[in-house]
Amino acid sequence: MNAKNHPVTLSEPACALVEAVVASGRYPDFSAAVQDAVWCQFMGERAVFDEYAVTPAEVERAARHDLAAIRKDRKAGKLKAWQPL
């Protein structure tokens, strides 16, 4: 995929928001933050798995493990019933 250079003008609030997100360390630079925002807005939500550097299979495996542990504890009577505050 070839990248094209397009000069854009952002409003002050939008620019401040992008700069804040870049300063937080979530993105390496301004361009990456804007690219991700445009992708999410027009192409669909980017996989959250990329953000945490995991694969969907790893997440599903961890979820199965956690749910199995919950079922085991429930059968053993180790879990207390949830009570609203």
Protein Blocks (a to p, Z undefined) as FASTA:
>chain_A
ZZddddddddfklmmmmmmmmmnomambfklmmmmmmmmmmnopcdfklmnopafklmmm
mmmmmmmmmmmmmmnopaccdddZZ
